[in-house]
Amino acid sequence: MARDPKSVLDAVLDGVVVLDGAGRVELSNAEACRILGTSAEATLGQPLEKLVGPRHPIGLLARRVLETGRGAAWSELGVAQRFGGELLVDAAASPLLDAENKSDGVVLVLRDRTIQISLQQLVSEREALEGFGRIAAGVAHEVRNPLGGIRGAAEILASRASDAKTLDAAELIVREVDRIATLVDDLMVFSRGEDLRLAPVNIHFVLDGVLDLLAMDPLGARVRVERRFDPSIPELLADSDRLTQVFLNLARNALQAMEKGGELTITTRMSLDHHLFAAGAEHMPTLLVEVKDDGAGIPPALLEQLATPFFTTRSGGTGLGLAVSRHWVARHGGRLRIESTPGEGTKVRVALPLRRAP
């Protein structure tokens, strides 16, 4: 019995798209439609560029194969490309030849690597956090006792000061010691196995509280705030204080990126897509919170370093805010991702598994 070619292609785990000699879709299987975010009926007869964008690398890859008649291997694309802002996809293209051995079409194969790449990133982040924890424990052990001695000596010096200059110097030592102690305490976040105080949390109450705090910041007076909240989002099981710390850090970073004014947009929405969390790949409803500014943006060379403790691009910053935020998001089983385009602004997306109280 002859099988329907479409049903065979639908059983293939990779996405398959067949293009004619003009680059129009002749056939697409179920996985390709999922990746492209459309249906087989909607893609039929459409130019590939209309589906992925006029300058998308995958469209350019297919066009190159059409023009040259030579296939392109997976590695030739260089990096996985984005679809719908979420999926990371590799592509391969092979020419279809007519009776005269001339190219008159292309078979495009799309492979979703989102889970693989996400798993690699999660492993790297976990290893980095463990490394930070070891460093923090060593710093605390070596620094705490000397700091206590220095502070005590400075207090004695202040009590015995006979002139204003000596008193000012002693008080300066005390202030600087306290500042270093605060930094050590912040860094210890990465080494302590501190339990989360989980309770049902309304994420919009948390975000409204964060925005109330920002309204008192002088930078906040020059920034417009837009709330794009999905009112249907249910409560989630989380630590309200830690989430407040996370989003306060992210929102303050956004304000500091817009010193001359701009718009801060906070968006919440639900996602039912397949997400990878700390425990592995799970089909779980996901809460997405997006903090977006229209500041100067971040150069690509600096983007990967931002969550490293003590790395900062801001004068006077400690470089711990984003690292601590990423830590607490990870402790909730979620993910924090940063996207930025120089000259256009920065978007930080926090994905939290929508675990409900038992």
C-alpha positions as CSV (number, residue, x, y, z in Angstrom):
1,M,0.0,0.0,0.0
2,A,1.4,3.4,-1.0
3,R,1.9,5.8,1.9
4,D,1.0,9.4,1.7
5,P,4.3,11.4,1.5
6,K,2.8,14.1,3.7
7,S,2.1,11.6,6.5
8,V,5.7,10.3,6.2
9,L,7.1,13.8,6.5
10,D,4.9,14.6,9.4
11,A,6.5,11.7,11.3
12,V,10.0,13.1,10.8
13,L,11.4,14.8,14.0
14,D,13.1,17.6,12.0
15,G,11.2,20.3,10.1
16,V,11.1,19.8,6.4
17,V,10.2,22.5,3.8
18,V,10.2,21.9,0.1
19,L,10.6,25.0,-2.1
20,D,10.1,25.3,-5.9
21,G,12.5,27.0,-8.2
22,A,11.1,30.4,-7.3
23,G,11.5,29.8,-3.6
24,R,7.8,29.2,-2.9
25,V,6.7,26.5,-0.5
26,E,5.4,23.3,-2.1
27,L,5.3,21.2,1.0
28,S,5.9,21.6,4.8
29,N,5.7,19.0,7.5
30,A,4.2,19.3,11.0
31,E,7.5,20.1,12.7
32,A,8.4,22.8,10.2
33,C,5.0,24.4,10.7
34,R,5.5,24.4,14.5
35,I,8.9,26.1,14.1
36,L,7.5,28.7,11.7
37,G,4.4,29.3,13.8
38,T,2.0,28.6,11.0
39,S,0.1,25.8,9.2
40,A,0.7,23.7,6.1
41,E,-2.2,25.4,4.4
42,A,-1.0,28.9,5.2
43,T,2.6,28.2,4.0
44,L,1.5,26.6,0.7
45,G,2.6,28.7,-2.3
46,Q,4.2,31.4,0.0
47,P,7.7,32.7,-0.6
48,L,10.0,31.6,2.2
49,E,11.1,35.2,2.7
50,K,7.5,36.1,3.6
51,L,7.5,33.4,6.3
52,V,10.9,34.1,7.9
53,G,11.6,37.7,7.0
54,P,13.3,39.3,3.9
55,R,16.8,39.1,5.4
56,H,16.6,36.1,7.7
57,P,19.7,33.9,7.4
58,I,17.7,30.8,6.7
59,G,15.9,32.5,3.8
60,L,19.3,33.7,2.5
61,L,20.6,30.1,2.8
62,A,17.8,28.7,0.8
63,R,18.2,31.4,-1.8
64,R,21.9,30.7,-2.1
65,V,21.3,26.9,-2.7
66,L,18.7,27.8,-5.4
67,E,21.2,30.0,-7.2
68,T,24.3,27.8,-6.9
69,G,22.7,24.3,-7.0
70,R,25.0,23.3,-4.1
71,G,23.9,22.1,-0.7
72,A,24.8,23.8,2.6
73,A,25.8,21.8,5.6
74,W,24.5,22.5,9.2
75,S,27.7,24.2,10.2
76,E,27.6,26.7,7.3
77,L,24.9,28.7,9.0
78,G,27.3,29.3,11.9
79,V,24.8,29.8,14.7
80,A,21.3,28.8,15.5
81,Q,18.7,31.4,14.3
82,R,15.7,32.6,16.2
83,F,12.1,32.0,15.3
84,G,9.3,33.8,17.2
85,G,11.8,35.3,19.7
86,E,12.0,31.9,21.5
87,L,13.1,29.0,19.3
88,L,16.8,28.5,18.3
89,V,17.0,26.6,15.0
90,D,19.7,25.2,12.8
91,A,19.1,24.7,9.1
92,A,20.4,22.7,6.2
93,A,19.5,23.0,2.5
94,S,19.9,20.7,-0.4
95,P,19.1,21.3,-4.1
96,L,16.4,19.5,-6.0
97,L,17.5,18.7,-9.5
98,D,15.4,18.4,-12.7
99,A,16.0,15.9,-15.6
100,E,18.8,18.1,-16.9
101,N,20.5,18.1,-13.6
102,K,19.7,21.7,-13.0
103,S,18.5,23.1,-9.7
104,D,14.7,23.7,-9.7
105,G,13.9,23.6,-6.0
106,V,15.3,23.2,-2.4
107,V,14.7,20.9,0.5
108,L,15.2,22.8,3.7
109,V,15.6,20.9,7.0
110,L,15.1,22.8,10.3
111,R,16.3,21.4,13.6
112,D,15.0,22.9,16.8
113,R,18.0,23.2,19.2
114,T,16.3,25.2,21.9
115,I,16.2,22.5,24.5
116,Q,19.8,21.5,23.8
117,I,21.1,25.1,24.0
118,S,19.0,25.9,27.0
119,L,20.4,22.8,28.8
120,Q,23.9,23.8,28.0
121,Q,23.2,27.3,29.3
122,L,21.6,26.0,32.5
123,V,24.6,23.7,33.2
124,S,27.0,26.6,32.6
125,E,25.1,28.9,34.9
126,R,24.9,26.3,37.6
127,E,28.6,25.7,37.4
128,A,29.2,29.4,37.5
129,L,27.0,29.8,40.6
130,E,28.8,27.0,42.3
131,G,32.1,28.6,41.5
132,F,30.9,32.0,42.8
133,G,29.8,30.1,46.0
134,R,33.2,28.7,46.6
135,I,34.8,32.1,46.0
136,A,32.3,33.8,48.3
137,A,32.9,31.2,51.1
138,G,36.6,31.8,50.9
139,V,36.3,35.6,50.8
140,A,34.0,35.5,53.8
141,H,36.3,33.3,55.8
142,E,39.4,35.4,55.1
143,V,37.8,38.9,55.3
144,R,35.2,38.8,58.0
145,N,37.5,38.5,61.1
146,P,40.0,41.1,59.9
147,L,37.1,43.5,59.1
148,G,35.7,43.1,62.6
149,G,39.1,43.9,64.1
150,I,39.6,47.0,61.8
151,R,36.1,48.3,62.7
152,G,36.7,47.8,66.4
153,A,40.1,49.6,66.2
154,A,38.5,52.5,64.3
155,E,35.7,52.8,66.9
156,I,38.4,53.0,69.7
157,L,40.3,55.6,67.6
158,A,37.1,57.7,67.2
159,S,36.4,57.6,70.9
160,R,39.8,58.8,71.7
161,A,40.1,61.4,68.9
162,S,41.3,64.7,70.1
163,D,40.7,66.7,66.9
164,A,38.1,66.8,64.1
165,K,40.5,65.5,61.5
166,T,41.3,62.3,63.4
167,L,37.6,61.8,64.2
168,D,36.6,62.1,60.5
169,A,39.3,59.6,59.5
170,A,38.1,57.1,62.1
171,E,34.5,57.5,61.0
172,L,35.5,57.1,57.4
173,I,37.2,53.8,58.3
174,V,34.1,52.5,60.0
175,R,31.9,53.5,57.0
176,E,34.2,51.8,54.5
177,V,34.5,48.6,56.7
178,D,30.6,48.5,56.8
179,R,30.5,48.9,53.0
180,I,32.9,46.0,52.5
181,A,30.9,43.9,55.0
182,T,27.8,44.6,53.0
183,L,29.5,43.5,49.8
184,V,30.6,40.3,51.5
185,D,27.1,39.6,52.7
186,D,25.8,40.2,49.2
187,L,28.3,37.8,47.7
188,M,27.5,35.2,50.4
189,V,24.1,34.8,48.6
190,F,25.9,32.5,46.2
191,S,27.2,30.2,48.9
192,R,24.4,29.9,51.5
193,G,21.8,27.2,51.0
194,E,19.2,29.7,52.1
195,D,15.6,28.4,51.9
196,L,12.9,30.2,50.0
197,R,9.9,31.2,52.0
198,L,7.3,29.9,49.5
199,A,3.7,31.2,49.6
200,P,1.0,32.0,47.1
201,V,2.1,35.3,45.4
202,N,0.2,37.7,43.1
203,I,3.0,38.8,40.7
204,H,1.2,42.0,39.9
205,F,1.2,43.0,43.6
206,V,5.0,42.4,43.6
207,L,5.5,44.5,40.5
208,D,3.3,47.3,41.6
209,G,5.3,47.5,44.9
210,V,8.5,47.6,42.9
211,L,7.2,50.5,40.8
212,D,6.0,52.4,43.9
213,L,9.6,52.2,45.2
214,L,11.0,53.4,41.8
215,A,8.6,56.4,41.9
216,M,10.7,57.7,44.8
217,D,13.9,57.4,42.8
218,P,15.0,60.7,41.2
219,L,15.7,58.9,37.9
220,G,12.1,57.7,37.9
221,A,10.8,61.2,37.5
222,R,12.1,61.3,33.9
223,V,10.8,57.9,32.9
224,R,7.3,56.9,31.7
225,V,6.1,53.6,33.0
226,E,3.8,51.3,31.1
227,R,2.2,48.3,32.7
228,R,1.1,45.6,30.3
229,F,-0.2,43.1,32.8
230,D,-2.3,40.0,31.9
231,P,-5.1,40.0,34.5
232,S,-5.7,36.3,34.0
233,I,-2.4,35.2,35.6
234,P,-3.1,33.2,38.7
235,E,-1.0,33.2,41.9
236,L,2.2,31.3,41.9
237,L,4.2,29.6,44.7
238,A,7.2,31.8,45.3
239,D,9.1,34.0,47.8
240,S,7.6,37.4,47.5
241,D,10.6,39.2,49.1
242,R,13.1,37.5,46.8
243,L,11.0,38.3,43.7
244,T,10.8,41.9,44.8
245,Q,14.6,42.0,45.0
246,V,14.9,40.5,41.5
247,F,12.5,42.9,39.8
248,L,13.7,45.9,41.8
249,N,17.3,45.2,40.6
250,L,16.1,44.8,37.0
251,A,13.9,47.9,37.0
252,R,16.7,50.1,38.6
253,N,19.1,48.9,35.9
254,A,16.5,50.0,33.3
255,L,16.2,53.4,34.9
256,Q,19.9,53.9,35.0
257,A,20.0,53.0,31.3
258,M,17.6,55.9,30.6
259,E,19.3,58.8,32.4
260,K,17.9,61.2,29.9
261,G,14.4,59.8,30.1
262,G,12.5,57.2,28.2
263,E,9.9,54.5,28.7
264,L,10.0,51.5,31.0
265,T,7.6,48.8,30.0
266,I,6.8,45.8,32.2
267,T,4.9,43.0,30.6
268,T,3.4,39.9,32.1
269,R,1.9,37.0,30.2
270,M,1.4,33.3,30.3
271,S,3.1,30.7,28.1
272,L,2.1,27.1,27.6
273,D,5.2,26.3,25.4
274,H,7.7,23.6,26.2
275,H,10.2,25.2,28.6
276,L,13.4,23.9,30.2
277,F,13.7,24.7,33.9
278,A,16.2,23.7,36.6
279,A,14.6,20.2,37.0
280,G,14.7,19.5,33.3
281,A,12.4,19.7,30.4
282,E,8.8,20.1,31.5
283,H,5.5,20.9,30.0
284,M,4.4,23.4,32.6
285,P,2.5,26.7,32.4
286,T,5.1,29.5,32.5
287,L,4.9,33.0,33.8
288,L,6.9,35.4,31.7
289,V,7.8,38.9,33.1
290,E,9.5,41.2,30.7
291,V,11.3,44.4,31.8
292,K,12.1,46.6,28.8
293,D,13.8,50.0,28.5
294,D,14.5,52.1,25.4
295,G,18.0,53.2,26.6
296,A,21.3,53.0,24.8
297,G,21.4,49.2,24.8
298,I,24.4,46.9,25.6
299,P,27.2,46.0,23.2
300,P,27.3,42.3,22.3
301,A,30.8,42.0,23.7
302,L,29.5,42.9,27.2
303,L,26.2,41.1,27.2
304,E,27.6,37.7,28.4
305,Q,29.6,39.3,31.2
306,L,26.7,41.2,32.8
307,A,25.7,38.5,35.3
308,T,29.3,38.0,36.6
309,P,29.7,39.2,40.1
310,F,31.6,42.5,40.4
311,F,31.4,43.2,36.6
312,T,29.6,46.5,36.0
313,T,29.5,49.2,33.3
314,R,28.2,51.8,35.7
315,S,30.4,54.1,37.8
316,G,29.9,53.4,41.4
317,G,28.1,50.1,40.8
318,T,29.0,46.9,42.7
319,G,28.2,44.5,39.8
320,L,26.2,42.3,42.1
321,G,22.6,43.3,41.3
322,L,22.1,41.2,38.1
323,A,24.1,38.3,39.4
324,V,21.9,38.1,42.6
325,S,18.7,38.5,40.5
326,R,19.8,35.5,38.3
327,H,20.6,33.5,41.4
328,W,17.1,34.0,42.9
329,V,15.4,33.3,39.6
330,A,17.4,30.1,39.4
331,R,16.4,29.2,43.0
332,H,12.8,29.5,41.9
333,G,13.5,27.0,39.1
334,G,13.3,29.8,36.4
335,R,15.4,31.4,33.8
336,L,16.6,35.0,33.2
337,R,17.6,36.1,29.7
338,I,18.8,39.4,28.4
339,E,18.4,40.7,24.9
340,S,19.8,44.1,23.9
341,T,20.4,46.1,20.7
342,P,22.7,49.0,20.9
343,G,20.8,52.2,20.2
344,E,17.4,50.5,20.8
345,G,17.4,49.4,24.4
346,T,17.4,46.3,26.5
347,K,14.9,43.6,27.3
348,V,15.2,41.2,30.3
349,R,12.8,38.3,30.3
350,V,12.2,36.2,33.5
351,A,10.5,32.9,33.0
352,L,9.1,31.3,36.2
353,P,7.4,27.9,36.4
354,L,3.8,28.4,37.5
355,R,3.9,26.0,40.4
356,R,0.7,26.1,42.4
357,A,0.3,25.5,46.2
358,P,-0.5,21.8,47.0
